Amino acid sequence: MKRSVEMEKKREEERVKKAEMARLKAERARAYEEPEWAKVDGELEDDVAEEEEEEGVRKNELYCVACGKKFKSDKQWKNHEQSRKHKDKVAELREAFGEEDQDNDDEDDGDGGGDADGFVSADEVEKLKEQFEGVEIQTEEKGDE
């Protein structure tokens, strides 16, 4: 019986101490004054708040690049992905990019440089380096005259 009474007293003392510490901490927080060098202009504060709002909105938005539409929920997005219009637009884009890639491949084949993956051999790098250095030297000579 004595132990439980003593323990209750200790708990009560601890609660009182914690409450006092919280009160002191709150007082210090209210009394805190920001140094002059750290103060922010009112306009800047407004700008930051607006940017944070916009970022919050942007984080929740989904955007379909193919169709140019914004969606506010995952469900809308998923429904859009299943739509015929979206699938048609994606197919058109794939065709356009496929033609563009094919055109780029044809151009690459004509100059003899690089392979289909866009990589260049070490010999070709050396040739390009020599060409570049030659152009650089010529421009410096013209600048000296």
WOQUI-V6461 format. One line per field, one symbol per residue. ss: DSSP state (H for helix, E for strand, L for the rest). psi: psi as a letter, one per 30 degrees, with the letter a starting at -180 (. if undefined). burial: # if it has 9 or more other ideal C-beta (glycine too) atoms within 8 Angstrom, else .. A space follows every 10 residues. Layout:
BEGIN
ss = ???
psi = ???
burial = ???
END
This chain:
BEGIN
ss = LHHHHHHHHH HHHHHHHHHH HHHHHHHHHH HLLLLHHHLL LHHHHHHHHH HHHHHHHHHH LEEELLLLEE ELLHHHHHHH HHLHHHHHHH HHHHHHHHHH HHHHHHHHHH HLLLLLLLLL LHHHHHHHHH HHHHHHHHHH HHHHL
psi = eeeeeeeeee eeeeeeeeee eeeeeeeeee fkkkleffkk leeeeeeeee eeeeeeeeef kkkjeefhkk kfleeeeeee efleeeeeee eeeeeeeeee eeeeeeeeee fgklaffglk leeeeeeeee eeeeeeeeee eeff.
burial = .......... .......... .......... .......... ....#..... .......... ##.#..#... #....##..# .....#..## ..#....... ....#..#.. .......... ...##..#.. .......... .....
END
